[in-house]
Amino acid sequence: MPAHLVLEDGSTYRGYAFGDTEVSTYGEVVFNTSMTGYQEILTDPSYAGQIVVPTYPLIGNYGINRRDFESRRVQVSGFAVRDHCDAPSHPDSEMTLDEFLQAQGVLGITGIDTRAVTRKIRSHGVMMGIISVNESPELTMERLKDLPSYDDTDFVSRVTTAGAYGWDQPIPGTT
C-alpha cells in the first residue's frame, strides 16, 4: 500500500506502508545510526512521540523477541526504513517486524531513501513529520500544520509507570 512521509518543511518521501496501515502517525522525525537493536529502539521510552529513521538499510532481519524489549510496548510513533525484512532468520524470533507493529498499532513506511532523510535532519535539525496512507501529500502537509509541536506534549507522563516497583530478578549473563 503506498504511503508517504511528509516533513514540516514540505519534503515528501514516498514508499510503502507496513505495520498498522489503518492509522496515520505524526511525531518528531529523528535518525538512529545503530546497525542492530531496532526492537530496543522501538520500545525505548526516550523515543516516545518520535518517528525514528534508522540509517542501517535492512531492518527486521532477526525478527522480534520480547526478551530484548526496553519497555512493555512500542514507544515510537512511527518507523521509517529503507527496507524491512518479512522473513527473519533468528531462532529466538517470535514474530516479524510487520506483525509486531500491527499488534502495537504503529505505522511504518519502507522503501524511502533514509540517507536523504538523515542528511536533511542533520543539516536542518529535527522537524515534525507525518507518515500517511490514503491521502495526498498536500493534504498531509495541511494536517501537519495544525498538529502540536513535540515540545507541547508531556512524554514523561506517557512513558512512566503509575508507581515505583522493585526488581529482584537477575539479569541474564551477569550472575
C-alpha positions as CSV (number, residue, x, y, z in Angstrom):
1,M,0.0,0.0,0.0
2,P,1.5,3.3,-1.0
3,A,2.5,5.7,1.8
4,H,4.5,8.9,2.3
5,L,6.5,10.7,4.9
6,V,6.0,14.4,4.9
7,L,8.2,16.7,6.9
8,E,7.2,20.1,8.1
9,D,9.4,21.8,5.5
10,G,7.4,20.2,2.8
11,S,9.8,17.4,1.9
12,T,8.0,14.3,0.8
13,Y,9.4,10.7,0.8
14,R,7.3,8.1,-1.0
15,G,7.3,4.4,0.0
16,Y,5.0,1.6,1.1
17,A,3.2,1.2,4.4
18,F,3.7,-1.7,6.8
19,G,2.7,-2.3,10.4
20,D,-0.8,-0.9,11.2
21,T,-1.9,0.6,7.9
22,E,-5.2,1.7,9.4
23,V,-3.7,4.7,11.1
24,S,-1.6,7.7,10.2
25,T,1.0,8.9,12.6
26,Y,3.0,12.0,13.4
27,G,5.9,12.9,15.5
28,E,9.3,14.5,15.7
29,V,11.5,12.9,13.0
30,V,14.9,11.7,14.2
31,F,17.5,9.3,13.0
32,N,19.5,6.5,14.6
33,T,22.8,5.2,13.3
34,S,22.8,1.8,15.1
35,M,23.5,-1.3,12.9
36,T,21.4,-3.5,15.3
37,G,18.9,-3.1,18.1
38,Y,15.8,-1.9,16.2
39,Q,13.5,-3.6,18.6
40,E,15.2,-1.9,21.5
41,I,14.8,1.4,19.7
42,L,11.1,0.8,19.1
43,T,10.5,0.1,22.8
44,D,12.9,2.7,24.3
45,P,10.9,5.3,26.2
46,S,13.4,8.0,25.2
47,Y,11.9,7.7,21.6
48,A,8.3,8.4,22.7
49,G,6.5,10.6,20.2
50,Q,9.2,10.3,17.6
51,I,9.3,8.8,14.1
52,V,12.6,7.0,14.0
53,V,14.6,6.7,10.8
54,P,17.4,4.1,11.1
55,T,20.3,4.7,8.8
56,Y,21.1,1.0,8.5
57,P,19.3,-0.2,5.3
58,L,17.8,-3.6,6.3
59,I,15.6,-3.7,9.3
60,G,13.7,-6.7,10.7
61,N,16.2,-9.5,9.6
62,Y,16.3,-11.1,13.1
63,G,12.6,-10.6,13.9
64,I,11.2,-9.6,17.3
65,N,11.5,-11.3,20.7
66,R,10.1,-9.9,23.9
67,R,13.3,-10.6,25.8
68,D,15.1,-7.7,24.2
69,F,12.4,-5.0,24.9
70,E,13.3,-1.9,26.7
71,S,9.7,-1.4,27.9
72,R,6.4,-3.2,27.7
73,R,5.3,-1.6,24.5
74,V,6.4,0.3,21.4
75,Q,7.2,3.9,22.3
76,V,7.9,5.4,18.9
77,S,5.1,7.0,17.0
78,G,6.3,5.7,13.6
79,F,9.2,3.9,11.9
80,A,10.7,4.9,8.5
81,V,13.1,2.3,7.0
82,R,14.9,1.7,3.7
83,D,13.9,-1.9,3.5
84,H,12.2,-4.2,6.0
85,C,12.5,-8.0,6.1
86,D,9.5,-10.2,6.4
87,A,11.5,-13.4,6.7
88,P,13.6,-13.1,9.9
89,S,16.3,-15.7,10.5
90,H,16.9,-15.9,14.2
91,P,15.9,-18.9,16.4
92,D,14.5,-16.6,19.1
93,S,12.3,-14.6,16.7
94,E,8.7,-14.6,17.9
95,M,7.2,-12.5,15.1
96,T,8.1,-10.3,12.2
97,L,8.6,-6.6,12.5
98,D,5.5,-6.0,10.4
99,E,3.4,-8.3,12.7
100,F,4.8,-6.5,15.8
101,L,4.0,-3.0,14.5
102,Q,0.5,-4.2,13.5
103,A,-0.1,-5.6,17.0
104,Q,1.1,-2.4,18.6
105,G,-0.9,-0.1,16.4
106,V,2.1,1.6,14.8
107,L,2.5,2.6,11.2
108,G,5.8,2.2,9.4
109,I,7.0,3.2,5.9
110,T,9.5,1.2,3.9
111,G,11.2,1.9,0.6
112,I,12.3,5.5,1.3
113,D,15.7,7.0,0.9
114,T,16.7,7.0,4.6
115,R,20.0,8.6,3.7
116,A,18.3,11.6,2.3
117,V,16.1,12.0,5.3
118,T,19.1,11.7,7.6
119,R,21.0,14.3,5.7
120,K,18.0,16.6,5.8
121,I,17.7,16.2,9.6
122,R,21.4,16.5,10.2
123,S,21.6,19.7,8.1
124,H,18.3,21.4,9.2
125,G,17.6,19.9,12.6
126,V,14.8,17.6,13.7
127,M,11.4,18.5,12.5
128,M,7.8,17.2,12.8
129,G,6.5,14.8,10.2
130,I,3.6,12.5,9.3
131,I,3.5,9.1,7.8
132,S,0.3,8.7,6.0
133,V,-1.7,6.4,3.6
134,N,-4.8,7.1,1.7
135,E,-4.4,10.9,1.3
136,S,-2.4,13.2,-0.8
137,P,0.9,14.6,0.4
138,E,-0.6,18.1,0.1
139,L,-3.5,17.2,2.5
140,T,-1.0,15.6,4.8
141,M,1.1,18.8,4.9
142,E,-2.1,20.8,5.7
143,R,-2.9,18.4,8.6
144,L,0.7,18.7,9.9
145,K,0.4,22.5,10.2
146,D,-2.5,22.0,12.7
147,L,-0.8,19.4,14.9
148,P,1.0,20.3,18.2
149,S,4.8,20.6,18.3
150,Y,6.9,17.9,20.0
151,D,7.6,20.3,22.9
152,D,3.9,20.8,23.6
153,T,3.5,17.2,24.8
154,D,4.4,15.7,28.2
155,F,6.0,12.5,27.1
156,V,7.5,11.8,30.6
157,S,4.0,11.2,32.0
158,R,3.2,8.9,29.0
159,V,6.2,6.6,29.5
160,T,6.5,6.3,33.3
161,T,4.9,3.7,35.4
162,A,2.0,4.5,37.7
163,G,4.1,3.8,40.7
164,A,7.5,2.5,41.8
165,Y,8.2,-1.2,41.8
166,G,11.1,-3.4,42.9
167,W,13.2,-5.5,40.6
168,D,14.7,-8.6,42.1
169,Q,15.3,-10.8,39.1
170,P,18.8,-11.5,38.0
171,I,19.9,-10.0,34.7
172,P,20.8,-12.9,32.3
173,G,24.5,-13.2,31.7
174,T,25.6,-11.2,34.8
175,T,25.5,-13.9,37.5
